[in-house]
């Protein structure tokens, strides 16, 4: 348990709250400059779309952990591993087809 004074987080939720901003920031930079370098969408459009996808990932993470750990009673670490695999797959295809998608004329080259 992480007691913040005004709020107490369960350990798995506290870990998510600490790791998520760091992984989101580094993830955007890596995807923009390493993985999806061919996209010519403007940076602010990519960033907005990326924020939408990570918002969906945050929701999947939170609900997935809530269901697996608190409702089903599964162990936190394997639960986080399962959710991470699911969000990684979701994120890759969302980023490829939505955030950093190629414009029509780029696909033909």
N, CA, C and O atoms as a MOPAC input file, in Angstrom:
PM7 MOZYME 1SCF
protein

 N      0.83900 1    -1.18200 1     0.00000 1
 C      0.00000 1     0.00000 1     0.00000 1
 C      0.88800 1     1.25100 1     0.00000 1
 O      1.89000 1     1.31700 1     0.71200 1
 N      0.50500 1     2.22200 1    -0.79800 1
 C      1.21100 1     3.49700 1    -0.84900 1
 C      0.28000 1     4.57200 1    -0.31600 1
 O     -0.69700 1     4.93700 1    -0.96900 1
 N      0.58400 1     5.07700 1     0.87300 1
 C     -0.24600 1     6.09800 1     1.51300 1
 C      0.28200 1     7.47600 1     1.15100 1
 O      1.38100 1     7.85200 1     1.55700 1
 N     -0.50500 1     8.23000 1     0.38400 1
 C     -0.12300 1     9.57800 1    -0.03100 1
 C     -0.71800 1    10.64600 1     0.87000 1
 O     -0.58700 1    11.83600 1     0.58200 1
 N     -1.35500 1    10.25500 1     1.93000 1
 C     -1.99600 1    11.19300 1     2.84300 1
 C     -3.45400 1    11.41200 1     2.48600 1
 O     -4.34500 1    11.18100 1     3.30300 1
 N     -3.69100 1    11.85900 1     1.26400 1
 C     -5.05300 1    12.10700 1     0.79800 1
 C     -5.62900 1    10.93000 1     0.02700 1
 O     -6.82100 1    10.89900 1    -0.27700 1
 N     -4.76100 1     9.94900 1    -0.29200 1
 C     -5.16800 1     8.80500 1    -1.09200 1
 C     -4.23000 1     7.64100 1    -0.79400 1
 O     -3.02200 1     7.82900 1    -0.65500 1
 N     -4.78400 1     6.45500 1    -0.69700 1
 C     -3.97400 1     5.25900 1    -0.50300 1
 C     -4.15000 1     4.35600 1    -1.71300 1
 O     -5.26500 1     3.96100 1    -2.05400 1
 N     -3.01900 1     4.03100 1    -2.36300 1
 C     -3.04900 1     3.17900 1    -3.54700 1
 C     -2.57600 1     1.78100 1    -3.19500 1
 O     -1.64600 1     1.60100 1    -2.41000 1
 N     -3.23000 1     0.80100 1    -3.78800 1
 C     -2.75100 1    -0.57400 1    -3.64700 1
 C     -1.44700 1    -0.67300 1    -4.43000 1
 O     -1.21600 1     0.10100 1    -5.35900 1
 N     -0.60000 1    -1.62400 1    -4.05600 1
 C      0.75000 1    -1.69500 1    -4.62300 1
 C      0.75500 1    -1.79100 1    -6.14900 1
 O      1.56700 1    -1.13200 1    -6.79900 1
 N     -0.12900 1    -2.59200 1    -6.72700 1
 C     -0.13400 1    -2.74300 1    -8.18100 1
 C     -0.58800 1    -1.46400 1    -8.88100 1
 O     -0.10300 1    -1.15800 1    -9.97100 1
 N     -1.50500 1    -0.71500 1    -8.27900 1
 C     -1.93600 1     0.55900 1    -8.85500 1
 C     -0.86100 1     1.63000 1    -8.67600 1
 O     -0.67800 1     2.47000 1    -9.55700 1
 N     -0.14900 1     1.61000 1    -7.54800 1
 C      0.94300 1     2.55500 1    -7.31800 1
 C      2.05400 1     2.33000 1    -8.33700 1
 O      2.60600 1     3.29000 1    -8.87400 1
 N      2.38600 1     1.07400 1    -8.60600 1
 C      3.41500 1     0.76000 1    -9.59900 1
 C      3.01000 1     1.27500 1   -10.97200 1
 O      3.83300 1     1.83000 1   -11.70000 1
 N      1.75600 1     1.09400 1   -11.32200 1
 C      1.24400 1     1.59200 1   -12.59800 1
 C      1.34200 1     3.11500 1   -12.66300 1
 O      1.75300 1     3.66100 1   -13.68700 1
 N      0.97400 1     3.80100 1   -11.59800 1
 C      1.00900 1     5.26700 1   -11.56400 1
 C      2.43000 1     5.81200 1   -11.68600 1
 O      2.63600 1     6.87900 1   -12.26500 1
 N      3.39500 1     5.10000 1   -11.15500 1
 C      4.78900 1     5.54600 1   -11.21000 1
 C      5.40300 1     5.27500 1   -12.59100 1
 O      6.10500 1     6.12900 1   -13.13200 1
 N      5.14600 1     4.11700 1   -13.15200 1
 C      5.78400 1     3.69800 1   -14.39400 1
 C      5.13400 1     4.31800 1   -15.63000 1
 O      5.83100 1     4.60000 1   -16.60400 1
 N      3.84700 1     4.53200 1   -15.61800 1
 C      3.11400 1     4.92700 1   -16.81600 1
 C      3.61000 1     6.22700 1   -17.45700 1
 O      3.83300 1     6.23200 1   -18.66800 1
 N      3.79500 1     7.32700 1   -16.72300 1
 C      4.28100 1     8.55400 1   -17.37900 1
 C      5.67000 1     8.39700 1   -18.00100 1
 O      5.93500 1     8.94400 1   -19.07200 1
 N      6.53900 1     7.66500 1   -17.34700 1
 C      7.89700 1     7.46700 1   -17.85700 1
 C      7.87000 1     6.64900 1   -19.14100 1
 O      8.51000 1     7.01400 1   -20.12800 1
 N      7.13600 1     5.55300 1   -19.12900 1
 C      7.07800 1     4.70100 1   -20.31200 1
 C      6.34000 1     5.38900 1   -21.45900 1
 O      6.66000 1     5.14900 1   -22.62400 1
 N      5.37200 1     6.22600 1   -21.15600 1
 C      4.64100 1     6.94800 1   -22.19900 1
 C      5.54200 1     7.93500 1   -22.92900 1
 O      5.54300 1     7.98900 1   -24.15900 1
 N      6.30000 1     8.70800 1   -22.18000 1
 C      7.18600 1     9.71100 1   -22.77200 1
 C      8.27300 1     9.06000 1   -23.61800 1
 O      8.48300 1     9.45500 1   -24.76400 1
 N      8.95300 1     8.08200 1   -23.07400 1
 C     10.01100 1     7.41900 1   -23.83400 1
 C      9.43100 1     6.63200 1   -25.01100 1
 O     10.05600 1     6.53700 1   -26.06700 1
 N      8.25300 1     6.07700 1   -24.82800 1
 C      7.59000 1     5.34200 1   -25.90800 1
 C      7.29000 1     6.22300 1   -27.10300 1
 O      7.51200 1     5.81400 1   -28.24300 1
 N      6.78600 1     7.43300 1   -26.86200 1
 C      6.49000 1     8.35000 1   -27.96800 1
 C      7.76600 1     8.69400 1   -28.73200 1
 O      7.79400 1     8.64200 1   -29.96100 1
 N      8.80700 1     9.04100 1   -28.00800 1
 C     10.06300 1     9.41300 1   -28.66500 1
 C     10.63700 1     8.25900 1   -29.48400 1
 O     11.07800 1     8.46000 1   -30.61500 1
 N     10.63300 1     7.07000 1   -28.92700 1
 C     11.15100 1     5.90600 1   -29.65000 1
 C     10.30500 1     5.58100 1   -30.88000 1
 O     10.84700 1     5.26600 1   -31.94000 1
 N      8.99800 1     5.65600 1   -30.74500 1
 C      8.14500 1     5.33800 1   -31.88500 1
 C      8.25700 1     6.39100 1   -32.97700 1
 O      8.25800 1     6.05600 1   -34.16100 1
 N      8.35100 1     7.65000 1   -32.59500 1
 C      8.44800 1     8.73200 1   -33.58000 1
 C      9.78200 1     8.71800 1   -34.31500 1
 O      9.82300 1     8.87900 1   -35.53500 1
 N     10.87400 1     8.52700 1   -33.57500 1
 C     12.20300 1     8.67500 1   -34.16800 1
 C     12.91600 1     7.36700 1   -34.50600 1
 O     13.96700 1     7.39700 1   -35.14600 1
 N     12.37600 1     6.22600 1   -34.09500 1
 C     13.02700 1     4.94900 1   -34.38800 1
 C     12.10800 1     4.02300 1   -35.18700 1
 O     12.49700 1     3.52800 1   -36.24500 1
 N     10.89600 1     3.78700 1   -34.69100 1
 C     10.02400 1     2.77200 1   -35.28800 1
 C      9.24100 1     3.27300 1   -36.49300 1
 O      9.26400 1     2.64100 1   -37.54900 1
 N      8.55800 1     4.38600 1   -36.35300 1
 C      7.66500 1     4.88000 1   -37.40700 1
 C      8.19200 1     6.17800 1   -38.00700 1
 O      7.49800 1     7.19500 1   -37.99200 1
 N      9.39600 1     6.15000 1   -38.52700 1
 C     10.04200 1     7.36000 1   -39.04400 1
 C      9.48700 1     7.82200 1   -40.38200 1
 O      9.73500 1     8.96300 1   -40.77100 1
 N      8.75000 1     6.99200 1   -41.09900 1
 C      8.24100 1     7.35500 1   -42.42300 1
 C      6.98300 1     8.21400 1   -42.37800 1
 O      6.61800 1     8.81600 1   -43.38700 1
 N      6.33100 1     8.28200 1   -41.25900 1
 C      5.10200 1     9.05800 1   -41.15400 1
 C      5.40300 1    10.54100 1   -41.30600 1
 O      6.30900 1    11.07400 1   -40.66600 1
 N      4.62900 1    11.19700 1   -42.16400 1
 C      4.80200 1    12.63000 1   -42.37100 1
 C      3.72000 1    13.45300 1   -41.67400 1
 O      3.58200 1    14.64900 1   -41.93100 1
 N      2.96100 1    12.81800 1   -40.80100 1
 C      1.98000 1    13.57200 1   -40.03200 1
 C      2.71000 1    14.56500 1   -39.14100 1
 O      3.82200 1    14.29800 1   -38.68500 1
 N      2.09600 1    15.68900 1   -38.89800 1
 C      2.72500 1    16.70900 1   -38.05600 1
 C      2.88800 1    16.18100 1   -36.63100 1
 O      2.09000 1    15.37600 1   -36.15100 1
 N      3.94100 1    16.65700 1   -35.97100 1
 C      4.27300 1    16.18000 1   -34.63200 1
 C      3.15800 1    16.35300 1   -33.63100 1
 O      2.92000 1    15.46200 1   -32.81500 1
 N      2.44900 1    17.50800 1   -33.67300 1
 C      1.38000 1    17.72900 1   -32.69600 1
 C      0.19800 1    16.79300 1   -32.94000 1
 O     -0.49800 1    16.41500 1   -31.99700 1
 N     -0.03100 1    16.41900 1   -34.19600 1
 C     -1.09500 1    15.45500 1   -34.51400 1
 C     -0.69700 1    14.08300 1   -33.96700 1
 O     -1.50900 1    13.38900 1   -33.35600 1
 N      0.55400 1    13.70600 1   -34.19100 1
 C      1.04800 1    12.43300 1   -33.67400 1
 C      0.96200 1    12.39400 1   -32.15200 1
 O      0.53700 1    11.39400 1   -31.57300 1
 N      1.36600 1    13.48500 1   -31.50800 1
 C      1.33900 1    13.52700 1   -30.04400 1
 C     -0.07800 1    13.41700 1   -29.50900 1
 O     -0.31400 1    12.70200 1   -28.53500 1
 N     -1.03000 1    14.11300 1   -30.13000 1
 C     -2.42900 1    14.03000 1   -29.69700 1
 C     -2.96600 1    12.61300 1   -29.87200 1
 O     -3.61000 1    12.07300 1   -28.97200 1
 N     -2.70200 1    12.01700 1   -31.02400 1
 C     -3.16200 1    10.64800 1   -31.27000 1
 C     -2.49000 1     9.66700 1   -30.31700 1
 O     -3.12400 1     8.73600 1   -29.82000 1
 N     -1.21200 1     9.88100 1   -30.07000 1
 C     -0.47700 1     9.03300 1   -29.13800 1
 C     -1.10400 1     9.12500 1   -27.74500 1
 O     -1.26000 1     8.11100 1   -27.06400 1
 N     -1.45700 1    10.32600 1   -27.33000 1
 C     -2.09800 1    10.50800 1   -26.02000 1
 C     -3.42200 1     9.76000 1   -25.94800 1
 O     -3.76500 1     9.20100 1   -24.90700 1
 N     -4.16700 1     9.74700 1   -27.05300 1
 C     -5.43100 1     9.00600 1   -27.07300 1
 C     -5.18900 1     7.50400 1   -26.91100 1
 O     -5.91300 1     6.82700 1   -26.18100 1
 N     -4.16900 1     6.99100 1   -27.59600 1
 C     -3.86300 1     5.56200 1   -27.51200 1
 C     -3.35000 1     5.20400 1   -26.11900 1
 O     -3.73300 1     4.17000 1   -25.57300 1
 N     -2.48800 1     6.04200 1   -25.53500 1
 C     -2.00300 1     5.70400 1   -24.19400 1
 C     -3.10900 1     5.85500 1   -23.16000 1
 O     -3.09900 1     5.17200 1   -22.13600 1
 N     -4.06600 1     6.74600 1   -23.42000 1
 C     -5.23800 1     6.82000 1   -22.54400 1
 C     -6.01300 1     5.50500 1   -22.56600 1
 O     -6.44500 1     5.00600 1   -21.52800 1
 N     -6.17900 1     4.95900 1   -23.76200 1
 C     -6.84200 1     3.65400 1   -23.89000 1
 C     -6.01100 1     2.57300 1   -23.19800 1
 O     -6.55800 1     1.68800 1   -22.54000 1
 N     -4.68100 1     2.65000 1   -23.35000 1
 C     -3.80300 1     1.68100 1   -22.67800 1
 C     -3.90100 1     1.79500 1   -21.16300 1
 O     -3.90900 1     0.78500 1   -20.45900 1
 N     -3.97400 1     3.00900 1   -20.66800 1
 C     -4.12100 1     3.20800 1   -19.22300 1
 C     -5.41500 1     2.57400 1   -18.72600 1
 O     -5.43800 1     1.91800 1   -17.68400 1
 N     -6.47800 1     2.77500 1   -19.47400 1
 C     -7.76500 1     2.18300 1   -19.10800 1
 C     -7.69800 1     0.65000 1   -19.14400 1
 O     -8.20600 1    -0.01800 1   -18.24300 1
 N     -7.07600 1     0.10600 1   -20.17700 1
 C     -6.91900 1    -1.35100 1   -20.27200 1
 C     -6.08800 1    -1.86200 1   -19.08900 1
 O     -6.43100 1    -2.87100 1   -18.47300 1
 N     -4.98700 1    -1.15400 1   -18.77700 1
 C     -4.14300 1    -1.53600 1   -17.64200 1
 C     -4.92700 1    -1.53200 1   -16.33700 1
 O     -4.91200 1    -2.50700 1   -15.58500 1
 N     -5.60200 1    -0.43900 1   -16.08200 1
 C     -6.32400 1    -0.29800 1   -14.81900 1
 C     -7.42700 1    -1.34300 1   -14.69000 1
 O     -7.52100 1    -2.04000 1   -13.68000 1
 N     -8.25700 1    -1.44400 1   -15.71800 1
 C     -9.37300 1    -2.39800 1   -15.65600 1
 C     -8.86900 1    -3.84200 1   -15.64000 1
 O     -9.41200 1    -4.69000 1   -14.93100 1
 N     -7.82100 1    -4.11300 1   -16.43000 1
 C     -7.27100 1    -5.46300 1   -16.45900 1
 C     -6.72300 1    -5.87700 1   -15.10300 1
 O     -6.97700 1    -6.99000 1   -14.64100 1
 N     -5.96400 1    -4.97600 1   -14.45400 1
 C     -5.43000 1    -5.27900 1   -13.12400 1
 C     -6.55000 1    -5.39700 1   -12.09800 1
 O     -6.51600 1    -6.27300 1   -11.23300 1
 N     -7.53500 1    -4.52300 1   -12.19300 1
 C     -8.66300 1    -4.56900 1   -11.26000 1
 C     -9.37800 1    -5.91700 1   -11.36600 1
 O     -9.69100 1    -6.55100 1   -10.35800 1
 N     -9.62800 1    -6.33900 1   -12.59800 1
 C    -10.33400 1    -7.60900 1   -12.80900 1
 C     -9.48100 1    -8.79400 1   -12.35700 1
 O     -9.93400 1    -9.63300 1   -11.57900 1
 N     -8.24600 1    -8.85500 1   -12.84900 1
 C     -7.40500 1   -10.01700 1   -12.55000 1
 C     -7.01200 1   -10.09900 1   -11.07200 1
 O     -7.05700 1   -11.17500 1   -10.47700 1
 N     -6.62800 1    -8.96400 1   -10.48300 1
 C     -6.11700 1    -8.99400 1    -9.10800 1
 C     -7.24100 1    -8.92000 1    -8.07800 1
 O     -7.29900 1    -9.73400 1    -7.15700 1
 N     -8.12700 1    -7.95000 1    -8.23400 1
 C     -9.12600 1    -7.70300 1    -7.19100 1
 C    -10.39000 1    -8.54700 1    -7.32200 1
 O    -10.99100 1    -8.91100 1    -6.31200 1
 N    -10.79500 1    -8.85900 1    -8.53000 1
 C    -12.03200 1    -9.62700 1    -8.69700 1
 C    -11.74800 1   -11.12300 1    -8.78300 1
 O    -12.35800 1   -11.91800 1    -8.06800 1
 N    -10.81000 1   -11.50700 1    -9.66800 1
 C    -10.49600 1   -12.92700 1    -9.83400 1
 C     -9.57300 1   -13.43300 1    -8.73000 1
 O     -9.61200 1   -14.61100 1    -8.37400 1
 N     -8.74200 1   -12.54000 1    -8.19000 1
 C     -7.83300 1   -12.93300 1    -7.12100 1
 C     -6.50700 1   -13.50000 1    -7.61200 1
 O     -5.82000 1   -14.21200 1    -6.87900 1
 N     -6.14900 1   -13.18100 1    -8.85800 1
 C     -4.89600 1   -13.65400 1    -9.43500 1
 C     -3.73800 1   -12.82800 1    -8.87200 1
 O     -3.94800 1   -11.69400 1    -8.44000 1
 N     -2.53200 1   -13.37300 1    -8.86900 1
 C     -1.36500 1   -12.68300 1    -8.33100 1
 C     -1.04100 1   -11.41300 1    -9.13200 1
 O     -1.19300 1   -11.40800 1   -10.35400 1
 N     -0.59800 1   -10.33800 1    -8.46600 1
 C     -0.33400 1    -9.06500 1    -9.15400 1
 C      0.74500 1    -9.12100 1   -10.23800 1
 O      0.55700 1    -8.55600 1   -11.31500 1
 N      1.86100 1    -9.78600 1    -9.97500 1
 C      2.95000 1    -9.77900 1   -10.95600 1
 C      2.58000 1   -10.49800 1   -12.25000 1
 O      2.76700 1    -9.92500 1   -13.32300 1
 N      2.06800 1   -11.71700 1   -12.20100 1
 C      1.64300 1   -12.34300 1   -13.46400 1
 C      0.49400 1   -11.58100 1   -14.14000 1
 O      0.40100 1   -11.54700 1   -15.36700 1
 N     -0.36600 1   -10.97900 1   -13.33800 1
 C     -1.45500 1   -10.17700 1   -13.90800 1
 C     -0.89000 1    -9.02300 1   -14.71700 1
 O     -1.34400 1    -8.76300 1   -15.83100 1
 N      0.09500 1    -8.33100 1   -14.16400 1
 C      0.71900 1    -7.20400 1   -14.85700 1
 C      1.42000 1    -7.68000 1   -16.12200 1
 O      1.40100 1    -6.98600 1   -17.13800 1
 N      2.03100 1    -8.84600 1   -16.07100 1
 C      2.69600 1    -9.39400 1   -17.25400 1
 C      1.69100 1    -9.67900 1   -18.37000 1
 O      1.95600 1    -9.37800 1   -19.53400 1
 N      0.56100 1   -10.24800 1   -18.02900 1
 C     -0.49400 1   -10.54400 1   -19.00900 1
 C     -1.02000 1    -9.25400 1   -19.62000 1
 O     -1.14800 1    -9.14300 1   -20.84000 1
 N     -1.32300 1    -8.28800 1   -18.77800 1
 C     -1.85800 1    -7.01000 1   -19.25400 1
 C     -0.82500 1    -6.29000 1   -20.12100 1
 O     -1.19100 1    -5.66400 1   -21.11600 1
 N      0.44000 1    -6.36600 1   -19.76400 1
 C      1.49400 1    -5.73000 1   -20.55300 1
 C      1.56800 1    -6.33100 1   -21.95200 1
 O      1.73700 1    -5.60000 1   -22.92800 1
 N      1.44600 1    -7.63200 1   -22.06100 1
 C      1.45300 1    -8.28000 1   -23.37900 1
 C      0.26900 1    -7.79600 1   -24.21000 1
 O      0.42800 1    -7.46500 1   -25.38500 1
 N     -0.90700 1    -7.75500 1   -23.61000 1
 C     -2.10300 1    -7.30600 1   -24.33200 1
 C     -1.99600 1    -5.84800 1   -24.77200 1
 O     -2.32900 1    -5.51700 1   -25.91000 1
 N     -1.53700 1    -4.98100 1   -23.88300 1
 C     -1.44000 1    -3.56400 1   -24.24100 1
 C     -0.32500 1    -3.30700 1   -25.25800 1
 O     -0.42500 1    -2.38000 1   -26.06100 1
 N      0.72400 1    -4.11100 1   -25.23000 1
 C      1.79400 1    -3.96200 1   -26.21300 1
 C      1.28200 1    -4.26500 1   -27.61500 1
 O      1.56600 1    -3.53000 1   -28.56100 1
 N      0.53300 1    -5.33900 1   -27.74100 1
 C     -0.04300 1    -5.70100 1   -29.04000 1
 C     -1.03500 1    -4.63600 1   -29.49700 1
 O     -0.98500 1    -4.18400 1   -30.64100 1
 N     -1.93000 1    -4.24000 1   -28.60800 1
 C     -2.90200 1    -3.19400 1   -28.93700 1
 C     -2.19300 1    -1.90300 1   -29.33300 1
 O     -2.56000 1    -1.27000 1   -30.32300 1
 N     -1.19800 1    -1.52100 1   -28.57700 1
 C     -0.48700 1    -0.27300 1   -28.81500 1
 C      0.23600 1    -0.27800 1   -30.15600 1
 O      0.16600 1     0.69900 1   -30.90200 1
 N      0.92300 1    -1.35800 1   -30.46500 1
 C      1.66400 1    -1.42000 1   -31.72800 1
 C      0.73800 1    -1.19800 1   -32.92000 1
 O      1.01800 1    -0.36200 1   -33.77900 1
 N     -0.35500 1    -1.93800 1   -32.97400 1
 C     -1.25300 1    -1.81200 1   -34.11600 1
 C     -1.97700 1    -0.47200 1   -34.12300 1
 O     -2.24000 1     0.07500 1   -35.19400 1
 N     -2.30200 1     0.06200 1   -32.96400 1
 C     -2.93100 1     1.38300 1   -32.90200 1
 C     -1.96900 1     2.46500 1   -33.37500 1
 O     -2.36100 1     3.36900 1   -34.11300 1
 N     -0.72200 1     2.37400 1   -32.95600 1
 C      0.26100 1     3.37700 1   -33.36800 1
 C      0.54500 1     3.27000 1   -34.86600 1
 O      0.66300 1     4.28500 1   -35.55300 1
 N      0.65100 1     2.06100 1   -35.36100 1
 C      0.95600 1     1.85800 1   -36.78300 1
 C     -0.18600 1     2.33300 1   -37.67600 1
 O      0.04900 1     2.99800 1   -38.68500 1
 N     -1.41200 1     1.99500 1   -37.31200 1
 C     -2.56400 1     2.28300 1   -38.17200 1
 C     -3.24000 1     3.62900 1   -37.89100 1
 O     -4.04100 1     4.09600 1   -38.70100 1
 N     -2.92500 1     4.25300 1   -36.75300 1
 C     -3.61800 1     5.48300 1   -36.36500 1
 C     -2.65000 1     6.63000 1   -36.08600 1
 O     -2.68000 1     7.63900 1   -36.79100 1
 N     -1.80800 1     6.50000 1   -35.09400 1
 C     -0.95000 1     7.59800 1   -34.66100 1
 C      0.09400 1     7.97100 1   -35.70500 1
 O      0.24400 1     9.14500 1   -36.04300 1
 N      0.81000 1     6.98700 1   -36.21200 1
 C      1.90500 1     7.24900 1   -37.13900 1
 C      1.60200 1     6.69300 1   -38.53200 1
 O      2.51300 1     6.30300 1   -39.26300 1
 N      0.33100 1     6.65900 1   -38.89100 1
 C     -0.02800 1     6.05200 1   -40.16400 1
 C      0.57600 1     6.83100 1   -41.32300 1
 O      0.82400 1     8.03300 1   -41.23900 1
 N      0.80400 1     6.09700 1   -42.40800 1
 C      1.31700 1     6.71200 1   -43.61800 1
 C      0.15600 1     7.32300 1   -44.36300 1
 O     -0.94200 1     6.76600 1   -44.38700 1
 N      0.39800 1     8.47100 1   -44.97200 1
 C     -0.63300 1     9.09000 1   -45.78600 1
 C     -0.76700 1     8.31100 1   -47.09200 1
 O      0.14500 1     7.56800 1   -47.45500 1
 N     -1.86300 1     8.46000 1   -47.79400 1
 C     -2.16600 1     7.65300 1   -48.97500 1
 C     -1.02900 1     7.64800 1   -49.99900 1
 O     -0.66400 1     6.58700 1   -50.50500 1
 N     -0.46900 1     8.81000 1   -50.30900 1
 C      0.58700 1     8.86500 1   -51.33200 1
 C      1.87700 1     8.20400 1   -50.84100 1
 O      2.69700 1     7.79500 1   -51.66300 1
 N      2.08000 1     8.09100 1   -49.54000 1
 C      3.28100 1     7.44100 1   -49.00200 1
 C      3.20300 1     5.92900 1   -49.17700 1
 O      4.23400 1     5.28600 1   -49.37200 1
 N      2.02800 1     5.35300 1   -49.11500 1
 C      1.86900 1     3.90700 1   -49.19500 1
 C      2.26600 1     3.37900 1   -50.56800 1
 O      2.74300 1     2.24900 1   -50.67200 1
 N      2.08200 1     4.16900 1   -51.62000 1
 C      2.32800 1     3.71800 1   -52.97600 1
 C      3.81400 1     3.71200 1   -53.32800 1
 O      4.20500 1     3.05300 1   -54.29200 1
 N      4.62600 1     4.40300 1   -52.60000 1
 C      6.05300 1     4.49300 1   -52.91600 1
 C      6.78800 1     3.21300 1   -52.64600 1
 O      7.99700 1     3.13800 1   -52.86500 1

